[in-house]
Amino acid sequence: MIKAIFFDLDDTLLWDQKSVERAFAATCEVAAKKYDLDPTDLEEAVRKEARKLYSTYETYSFTQMIGINPFEGLWGNFLDDDDNFRKMKEMVPTYRKEAWTRGLAALGINDTDFGEELAERFPAERRKHPFVYEESFRVLDELKGKYQLLLLTNGSPDLQNTKLEITPELVPYFDHIVISGAFGRGKPDPTIFEHALEKMSLTKDEAMMVGDNLMTDILGASRIGMKSVWINRHDKERNEVIPTYEITHLEELYPILAELNSK
């Protein structure tokens, strides 16, 4: 009997990928007005430099464990009360400026001041463009009251809460919100799933994980023997991690739940 559903946040309920793309497009457009460059080329260059730089910082292994990607580093403030987050808070202004300045340099433009201006522009654009998948609220409306709902998200509490602040309608649906940065480990670590089950006073057979990431949401659930639903909206290829179910739209959860609860 399924009593609770755990939802991932980014690219499961919130369309984070689209928000980041929109922020890049708006920021790179500013650069295209000042210099004769292709905004798509600049985005590609900045993404490449950001990934490269991000992996050189001493906080990198921590960000991997908690689940904070390089593009979140380009707009998060990391105001959390923890040594690693304090280091990130100190590091990100330089990281952002470097990523944008090096991105410009890759296109033959050497302008540090403008790199810094773009680095400040990007977080403002990202905050302006929160996207929620069109079915998210409909599905949560349908499930609320019938199931306990828990949000299980990787990331910095400060940044994940910022995402929730700019989409405040999501928060009331959830009985609990578990953020990896506050817990100390991220998905796919089994302990964060066990922690979430304890909060709900449930066993692994009474809950189900819904998420878009095979290597975090689905792998973590499978490690504790919990049922999982992989939301694969963008036709990603499977790897060795096998979800219990695969769907392309959140409304496909209804027949799955009906089947599981009729047994």
N, C-alpha and C positions, 0 to 999 in steps of 0.2 A: 504493500500500500504506500503510495507516494503522498507524503504529507507536506513536503517543502520543496521549493525550487530555488536553486542557487543560480543567479544570473551574473555573468561577467558584464562589465560596463562598456569599455572601449570596443567599438566595432561589433558589438552585440546589440546593445540598446542605443548607445550614442554612436553616431557615424563619425568617429574621430578622424579617420583617414581623409574624409571629405573636408572636414574643418581645417586640417593641416594643409591640404591641397589649395583650398580657398585662400588661406593666409599667405602661402607662398606666392600664389598668382597675384594677389593684391600688392604684396611687397615688391615682387620682381617687376611689376608694372611701373612702379615708382622709379625704379632703376632704369627701365627702358625709356622713360620720359627724359631722364637726365643724360643718359649715354645711348649711343646707337648699339643696342644689344638685343638679343632675342631673350625674352623673359623665361622661356622654357629652358634655354641653355644655362641661364643663371641659376634657376632652381636646381637643375641637375648637378651643377658644379657645387652649389652650397650644400646640398644633401650629401654629396661625396666627401667634401671637406669636413662636414659635421661628423659623419660616421668615423672618419679617420682620426680626427682630433679627440672625439669622445672616448675612444678606446685607449688613449694615451694617459688619461688622468688616473690618479690613484684611487678614485672612487668607482672606477669602471666595474670591478668585480662585485661591488656592493650594488650598483645599478642593475647588474645582470641578475643578482639574487632576488632583488625586490621587484624587478621588472619595470625599469624606466628607460624608455628608448631615447636615442640621440635627439629626436625632434621635440620631445617633451623638455629636454634640456634647453632647447632654443626659446622656450617661453615660460617655463616654470620658475617660481621664486624659491621654493624649497625652504620655507620658513619653519620647518619642523624642529622640535627639540631633541636632537640626536646628533652625535659627533659627525657621522657620515653626511647627514643632511646639512650640517653647518659648513662642512667642507664644500659641499655642492653649491651652497648659497654663495660662498666666496668665489668659487670657480666659474660659475655660469656667466657673469658679465664678460669676462675675458674670452670664454669659450664662444659666446654668441658673436662678439665683435670679430674674433679670429675667423670663425666659420664664414661670415659674410664677406670679410675683407679678402680672405683667400679665394672665395668663390668669384669675387670680382677680378682678382689677380689672374685667375685661371682663364678669364676672358680678355686678359691684356689691359685691365683697368686697375691702376694703383691709386687708391683713394681711401685711406684709413678712416678719415672723418665720415665719409659717406657709408663706409662699411659699418661704422658704429650707429649711424642714423638708421640704416636698414635693420640692424640688430635690435633696435628699440621699437621699430615699426612692426616687426613680425609678431611679438607678443600681443600688441594692441589689436592687430588684425585677427589673431587666433581667438581672442576673447570675444570679438565682435561676431564670430561665425560659428555658434554651436549648432550642430545638426543632430537631430534624433531621427532614427528610422521611422518611416511613416506608420508602421504597424505597432511600434513599441507601446504606446499608451493604450491602444485598443486591447492588446494582449494582456497588459498588466491590469487593466480594468476587469477583464474577464477572469483573471486568475486570483485577484485580490479577494480575500474572504473565503475562498475555497481551499487555498494553500497558504502556508507560511512562505514569505518571500525574503530572500537574503541576497544582498549585493556583495559579490566576492571579487574584488578588483586589485590588480597589481598596481603599485605606484607609490608616490609620496602622498601622505595624507593631505598636505597643503595643496598640491596640484589636483588630486582627485576631488577634493572638496571644492576647489575652484570650478572644476567642470560641473559639479552638481549645483553650485551656486548660480551658474549661468544657464542651467536647465532645472530650475527649482521644482518643477512639476514632478520630477522623477522620485524625489526623496520620500514623500509620504507613502509610497507603495510598499516600502521595505520595513520589515520588522527589525532587521539588523543590517548594518553596513560594515563589512570587514575589509580593511585596506592593508595590503601587505606591509607597507612601510611602518604602520603602527604595530603590526604583529611581530615583525622582525624577520619574516621569511615570506617569499612569494610563491605563487603557483609556478611549477607543479609540485612544490614540496608538500608531502602528504600531511605535515603537521598543521598547515593552515586550513586544510579541509576538515581535519579532526577538530580543530578549534571552532570552526563554523558549526559543525554538528553539535558540539558541546553547548554552544550558545543557544541552539534550538532545542536541546535535550532530545535529540533524535539519533537513530542508528543510521549507518550508511545505506541501508536498504529502504529507508523512509524518505530519502532525498535524492534529487537529481540535479546534475550540473549542466547548465546551458551556456555555451561559449563559442567564439569563432576561432580560437587558437588551439590547434592540435597539441602543440608542445607545452602548453601551460594548463589551459582549462581541462582538456580531455585527458592528457597524460596524468595530471594530478588526481583527477577523479578515478581513473583506472587503477592508480597505485593503491587506493584504499578500497577498491572493489565497489565503487559507487557508479550508478548508471549515469551515462553522459549523452548529451545531444550536441552534435557539432552543427552550428549554423554556418553553412557554406554558401553565402549569397553570390560570391564572385567566382564560382567554379574553380576553386583551388584544387590542386592535386592532393590526393591522400599520400601519407607516408606510412611508416611502420606502426604509428599509433592508431588504434582502431576504436572509434566511438561506438557506443551502443546503438545510437541512431544518427542519421544524417538528414538535415533538412535545408531548404533554401529560403524559407520564410518562417517567421516566428509563429504564425497561425497554424503551422503544421504540428505544433506541440499538442493541440487539443486531441486529435485522434490517438497520439502516443499515450497521453495521460489517461484517456478513456480506456485504452487497451490494458495498460498496467494496473489500473484500479478496478478492472472487472475480474481480475484473476483471483 
